Amino acid sequence: MIFKRLLSFLGKNLAMDLGTANTLLYTKNDGIVLNEPSVVARDARTGAIIAVGREAKEYMGRTPDRIQAIRPMKDGVIADFEVTKEMIAFFIRKVIQGLNIIKPSIVICVPTGITQVEKRAVIESAQQAGAREVRLVEEPMAAAIGAGLPIEEPVGNMVVDIGGGTTEVAVISLSAVAYAKSVRVAGDEMNEAIQRFFQDEFQMLIGENQAERIKIAIGSAYPLPQPLSLEVAGKNVVTGTPDTITVTDGHIREAIKEPVTTIVRATRAALENTPPELVGDIARNGLLLAGGGALLKGLDNLIAEETKLNVFLDEDPLTTVVRGTGRTMEDSDHFKNVFIN
């Protein structure tokens, strides 16, 4: 135990939100020290890494054949083990600069629906990237801790965490997940739906980054008080030439209707499968929305209307999970019951 505490004192321990869209790192002394896209650009011939993170994301849709822009995480889990290992190692080196004899201990959050094989891939990837010890915590639990919910009390707390690859819906009580549903529909699926909508409705091709920008600018799940519009440039499917059109928030709402409906259904299914006492607690205390997807305009209003619950957004939904993961790392004895095998 003394040796373990000495390692913790000498080494810089980290909390990581290894997300499909973004990776965030947190340290005890500095808080959030890294927030970068989970993207790696590499030479297709040699496999050499050219760029990682924000720089690599700018390569997407703009690379020549010899360069690949890869997103090694898919649906919240590792899709490309080797590239993920390289990405984690790059981010760790970026945060822990200079000579470090002691390797970091890392706590990583993972989706609730993750398999044993996927858990092992996350652990081995972090170990090979330079971590001496790896522990896992479920994303909705981390979100609840990050938002300051009373997870240790015998009271039902409901969390809907919408990331890039997965939406995690969970009911938490007594430091455990009483019910959880993980659906592999989230921000990325909305981006893809926008791309399909542009192709089908306007015969226009747009890139993934462009679709994301449109979603952030005028995307909504619920009619807005003030209508929004945006001029979008893309490639005409028929002529192959550049084209520009103006789209409204109504167009984008129609485009993302299916993934949004899936998220709402998952939330309602969680309530239907939760014991009555816990549902009563949730009715009194409300529902927490977290994750980058929670920033979709009007999503809180739609979920409130469909569930008849008070819905509240965390103060910074993009960082809720990594802040909660950071708290478990800072006080691992206090939060020992939330770690998963």
C-alpha positions as CSV (number, residue, x, y, z in Angstrom):
1,M,0.0,0.0,0.0
2,I,2.8,2.4,0.9
3,F,4.6,1.6,-2.3
4,K,1.4,2.2,-4.3
5,R,1.0,5.6,-2.6
6,L,4.6,6.5,-3.4
7,L,4.0,5.6,-7.1
8,S,0.9,7.8,-7.1
9,F,2.9,10.7,-5.5
10,L,5.8,10.4,-8.0
11,G,3.8,9.7,-11.1
12,K,1.2,11.9,-12.9
13,N,-2.0,9.9,-12.7
14,L,-4.6,10.5,-15.5
15,A,-8.3,10.2,-16.1
16,M,-9.3,9.6,-19.7
17,D,-12.5,9.9,-21.6
18,L,-11.6,7.9,-24.6
19,G,-14.5,8.9,-26.9
20,T,-15.5,8.1,-30.4
21,A,-15.4,11.8,-31.4
22,N,-13.0,13.3,-28.8
23,T,-10.5,12.2,-26.2
24,L,-10.1,14.2,-23.0
25,L,-7.4,13.9,-20.3
26,Y,-7.6,15.1,-16.8
27,T,-4.9,15.4,-14.0
28,K,-5.4,16.1,-10.3
29,N,-3.5,19.4,-10.2
30,D,-4.4,20.9,-13.6
31,G,-7.9,19.6,-14.3
32,I,-8.7,19.0,-18.0
33,V,-5.3,19.2,-19.8
34,L,-6.3,17.8,-23.2
35,N,-9.4,17.9,-25.4
36,E,-8.7,16.6,-29.0
37,P,-10.6,14.8,-31.7
38,S,-10.0,11.0,-31.7
39,V,-8.5,11.1,-35.2
40,V,-5.1,9.9,-36.5
41,A,-3.6,10.7,-39.9
42,R,-1.0,8.2,-41.2
43,D,1.0,7.4,-44.3
44,A,-0.9,4.5,-46.1
45,R,2.4,3.1,-47.4
46,T,4.6,3.1,-44.4
47,G,2.1,3.3,-41.6
48,A,4.0,6.3,-40.1
49,I,1.9,8.7,-38.0
50,I,1.6,12.1,-39.6
51,A,-0.8,13.9,-37.3
52,V,-3.0,13.2,-34.3
53,G,-6.0,15.0,-32.8
54,R,-7.1,18.4,-34.0
55,E,-4.6,18.6,-36.9
56,A,-5.5,15.1,-38.1
57,K,-9.3,16.0,-38.1
58,E,-8.6,18.8,-40.6
59,Y,-7.2,16.1,-42.9
60,M,-10.6,14.3,-43.1
61,G,-12.0,14.4,-46.6
62,R,-9.0,16.4,-47.9
63,T,-6.2,13.7,-48.0
64,P,-4.4,12.3,-51.1
65,D,-4.4,8.5,-51.5
66,R,-1.2,8.1,-49.7
67,I,-2.6,9.6,-46.5
68,Q,-5.3,8.0,-44.4
69,A,-7.3,10.0,-41.8
70,I,-8.6,7.3,-39.4
71,R,-11.0,7.4,-36.5
72,P,-9.9,4.4,-34.5
73,M,-12.8,4.4,-32.1
74,K,-16.3,3.4,-33.3
75,D,-19.5,3.2,-31.3
76,G,-17.5,4.0,-28.1
77,V,-15.1,1.1,-28.4
78,I,-11.8,0.4,-30.2
79,A,-12.2,-0.4,-33.9
80,D,-8.4,-0.3,-34.7
81,F,-6.2,-1.5,-31.9
82,E,-2.8,-0.4,-33.2
83,V,-3.9,3.1,-34.2
84,T,-5.7,3.6,-30.9
85,K,-2.5,2.6,-29.1
86,E,-0.6,5.1,-31.1
87,M,-3.2,7.8,-30.4
88,I,-3.3,7.2,-26.6
89,A,0.5,7.2,-26.5
90,F,0.7,10.5,-28.3
91,F,-1.8,12.1,-26.0
92,I,-0.1,10.8,-22.9
93,R,3.3,12.1,-24.1
94,K,1.7,15.5,-24.9
95,V,0.3,15.8,-21.3
96,I,3.3,14.3,-19.5
97,Q,6.2,16.2,-20.9
98,G,9.9,15.7,-20.0
99,L,11.5,12.8,-18.3
100,N,9.1,10.6,-16.3
101,I,10.5,7.5,-14.7
102,I,7.2,6.5,-13.2
103,K,4.5,5.5,-15.7
104,P,1.1,7.0,-15.1
105,S,-1.9,5.2,-13.6
106,I,-5.0,5.8,-15.8
107,V,-8.7,5.6,-15.1
108,I,-10.7,5.3,-18.4
109,C,-14.5,5.5,-18.8
110,V,-16.2,3.0,-21.1
111,P,-19.8,2.4,-22.4
112,T,-22.1,0.3,-20.2
113,G,-22.7,-2.1,-23.1
114,I,-19.0,-2.9,-23.6
115,T,-18.0,-6.6,-23.9
116,Q,-15.2,-8.4,-22.0
117,V,-13.2,-8.5,-25.3
118,E,-13.7,-4.7,-25.8
119,K,-12.7,-4.0,-22.1
120,R,-9.5,-6.0,-22.6
121,A,-8.7,-4.1,-25.8
122,V,-9.0,-0.8,-23.9
123,I,-6.8,-2.0,-21.0
124,E,-4.2,-3.5,-23.3
125,S,-4.2,-0.4,-25.5
126,A,-3.5,1.9,-22.6
127,Q,-0.9,-0.5,-21.1
128,Q,1.0,-0.7,-24.4
129,A,0.8,3.1,-24.7
130,G,2.7,3.4,-21.4
131,A,0.2,3.1,-18.5
132,R,1.4,1.1,-15.4
133,E,-2.2,0.5,-14.1
134,V,-5.6,0.8,-15.9
135,R,-9.0,0.9,-14.2
136,L,-12.4,1.3,-15.9
137,V,-15.5,3.1,-14.9
138,E,-18.8,3.2,-16.8
139,E,-19.6,6.4,-18.6
140,P,-23.0,7.2,-17.0
141,M,-21.5,6.6,-13.6
142,A,-18.7,9.0,-14.4
143,A,-21.2,11.6,-15.7
144,A,-23.3,11.3,-12.5
145,I,-20.1,11.9,-10.4
146,G,-19.0,14.7,-12.6
147,A,-22.4,16.5,-12.2
148,G,-22.3,16.0,-8.4
149,L,-25.3,13.7,-8.2
150,P,-25.7,11.8,-4.8
151,I,-24.7,8.4,-6.3
152,E,-24.0,6.8,-2.9
153,E,-27.5,7.4,-1.4
154,P,-30.4,5.0,-1.8
155,V,-32.0,7.4,-4.3
156,G,-32.6,6.9,-8.1
157,N,-30.5,9.2,-10.3
158,M,-31.1,9.1,-14.1
159,V,-28.4,10.0,-16.6
160,V,-28.5,10.3,-20.4
161,D,-25.0,10.7,-21.7
162,I,-24.9,11.3,-25.5
163,G,-21.4,11.0,-27.0
164,G,-20.1,10.6,-30.5
165,G,-20.7,6.9,-30.9
166,T,-23.0,5.8,-28.1
167,T,-25.9,7.1,-26.0
168,E,-25.8,5.8,-22.4
169,V,-29.0,5.8,-20.4
170,A,-28.7,4.7,-16.8
171,V,-30.4,4.7,-13.4
172,I,-27.9,4.9,-10.5
173,S,-28.4,4.2,-6.8
174,L,-26.1,3.2,-4.0
175,S,-22.9,3.6,-6.2
176,A,-24.2,1.0,-8.6
177,V,-26.1,1.0,-11.9
178,A,-29.6,-0.2,-11.3
179,Y,-30.5,-0.2,-14.9
180,A,-28.6,0.7,-18.1
181,K,-29.2,0.8,-21.8
182,S,-26.5,1.6,-24.3
183,V,-27.5,2.3,-27.9
184,R,-24.9,2.8,-30.6
185,V,-26.7,5.9,-31.9
186,A,-25.4,9.4,-31.0
187,G,-23.6,12.4,-32.5
188,D,-21.9,10.5,-35.3
189,E,-25.2,9.0,-36.5
190,M,-26.7,12.4,-36.6
191,N,-23.8,13.6,-38.8
192,E,-24.3,10.7,-41.2
193,A,-28.0,11.3,-41.3
194,I,-27.4,14.9,-42.3
195,Q,-25.0,13.7,-45.1
196,R,-27.7,11.3,-46.4
197,F,-30.4,13.9,-46.2
198,F,-28.3,16.4,-48.4
199,Q,-27.7,13.6,-50.9
200,D,-31.3,12.5,-51.1
201,E,-33.1,15.9,-50.8
202,F,-30.7,18.2,-52.5
203,Q,-28.5,15.9,-54.6
204,M,-25.5,17.4,-52.9
205,L,-22.5,15.7,-51.3
206,I,-21.0,17.1,-48.1
207,G,-18.2,15.9,-45.9
208,E,-18.4,14.6,-42.3
209,N,-16.8,17.7,-40.8
210,Q,-19.2,19.9,-42.8
211,A,-22.2,17.9,-41.5
212,E,-21.0,18.3,-38.0
213,R,-20.7,22.1,-38.4
214,I,-24.2,22.2,-39.8
215,K,-25.6,20.2,-36.8
216,I,-23.9,22.5,-34.3
217,A,-24.9,25.7,-36.1
218,I,-28.6,25.1,-36.8
219,G,-29.4,21.5,-35.7
220,S,-32.3,21.0,-33.3
221,A,-34.5,18.3,-31.9
222,Y,-37.4,20.7,-31.2
223,P,-38.9,23.7,-33.0
224,L,-36.9,26.8,-32.2
225,P,-38.4,30.1,-31.1
226,Q,-36.3,31.9,-33.8
227,P,-35.9,30.0,-37.1
228,L,-32.3,29.5,-38.2
229,S,-30.8,29.1,-41.7
230,L,-27.3,28.5,-43.1
231,E,-25.7,28.6,-46.5
232,V,-24.0,25.3,-47.3
233,A,-21.4,24.6,-50.1
234,G,-21.0,21.1,-51.5
235,K,-20.7,19.0,-54.6
236,N,-23.6,18.5,-56.9
237,V,-24.2,14.8,-57.4
238,V,-25.5,15.1,-60.9
239,T,-23.0,17.6,-62.5
240,G,-20.0,17.0,-60.2
241,T,-19.6,20.8,-59.9
242,P,-19.6,23.0,-56.8
243,D,-23.0,24.0,-55.5
244,T,-24.4,26.2,-52.8
245,I,-27.8,26.0,-51.1
246,T,-29.5,27.5,-48.1
247,V,-31.0,25.1,-45.5
248,T,-33.1,25.8,-42.4
249,D,-33.3,24.3,-38.9
250,G,-36.4,22.5,-40.1
251,H,-34.5,20.7,-42.8
252,I,-31.9,19.5,-40.2
253,R,-34.5,18.6,-37.7
254,E,-36.1,16.3,-40.4
255,A,-32.6,14.9,-41.3
256,I,-31.8,13.8,-37.7
257,K,-35.3,12.8,-36.7
258,E,-34.5,9.0,-36.7
259,P,-31.4,9.1,-34.4
260,V,-33.1,11.6,-32.1
261,T,-36.2,9.3,-31.9
262,T,-33.9,6.3,-31.0
263,I,-32.4,8.3,-28.1
264,V,-35.8,9.3,-26.8
265,R,-37.1,5.7,-27.1
266,A,-34.0,4.4,-25.1
267,T,-34.8,6.9,-22.4
268,R,-38.4,5.9,-22.2
269,A,-37.4,2.2,-22.2
270,A,-35.1,2.8,-19.2
271,L,-38.0,4.3,-17.2
272,E,-40.3,1.4,-18.1
273,N,-37.7,-1.1,-16.9
274,T,-36.8,0.8,-13.6
275,P,-38.4,-0.2,-10.3
276,P,-41.3,2.1,-9.2
277,E,-39.5,3.5,-6.1
278,L,-36.5,4.6,-8.2
279,V,-38.9,6.1,-10.9
280,G,-40.5,8.1,-8.1
281,D,-37.1,9.5,-7.1
282,I,-36.4,10.4,-10.7
283,A,-39.8,12.1,-11.0
284,R,-38.8,14.3,-8.0
285,N,-35.1,14.9,-8.9
286,G,-35.2,15.0,-12.7
287,L,-32.9,13.7,-15.4
288,L,-29.4,14.7,-16.2
289,L,-28.3,15.3,-19.8
290,A,-24.6,15.1,-20.5
291,G,-22.1,14.6,-23.3
292,G,-21.6,16.6,-26.5
293,G,-24.9,15.4,-28.0
294,A,-26.7,17.0,-25.1
295,L,-25.9,20.4,-26.6
296,L,-28.3,19.8,-29.6
297,K,-30.8,22.6,-29.4
298,G,-34.1,21.7,-27.9
299,L,-33.2,18.1,-27.0
300,D,-33.9,18.8,-23.4
301,N,-37.3,20.1,-24.3
302,L,-38.1,17.1,-26.4
303,I,-37.1,14.6,-23.7
304,A,-39.0,16.5,-21.1
305,E,-42.1,16.4,-23.2
306,E,-41.8,12.7,-24.0
307,T,-41.0,11.6,-20.4
308,K,-42.9,14.1,-18.3
309,L,-39.6,14.7,-16.3
310,N,-37.6,17.8,-15.4
311,V,-34.5,17.6,-17.7
312,F,-31.4,19.6,-16.7
313,L,-28.1,20.1,-18.6
314,D,-24.8,19.9,-16.8
315,E,-22.9,23.2,-16.7
316,D,-20.4,21.8,-19.3
317,P,-21.9,18.7,-20.9
318,L,-18.7,18.1,-23.0
319,T,-16.6,17.5,-20.0
320,T,-19.0,16.0,-17.5
321,V,-17.7,12.5,-18.0
322,V,-14.0,13.3,-17.8
323,R,-14.5,15.4,-14.7
324,G,-16.3,12.5,-13.0
325,T,-13.6,10.1,-14.1
326,G,-11.1,12.5,-12.7
327,R,-12.8,12.5,-9.3
328,T,-12.7,8.7,-9.1
329,M,-8.9,8.9,-9.9
330,E,-8.3,11.5,-7.3
331,D,-10.2,9.6,-4.5
332,S,-10.0,6.0,-5.6
333,D,-10.6,4.7,-2.1
334,H,-13.9,6.6,-1.7
335,F,-15.1,5.6,-5.2
336,K,-13.8,2.0,-5.1
337,N,-17.2,0.6,-5.7
338,V,-17.7,2.3,-9.0
339,F,-14.8,0.6,-10.8
340,I,-15.6,-2.3,-13.0
341,N,-13.6,-5.5,-13.6
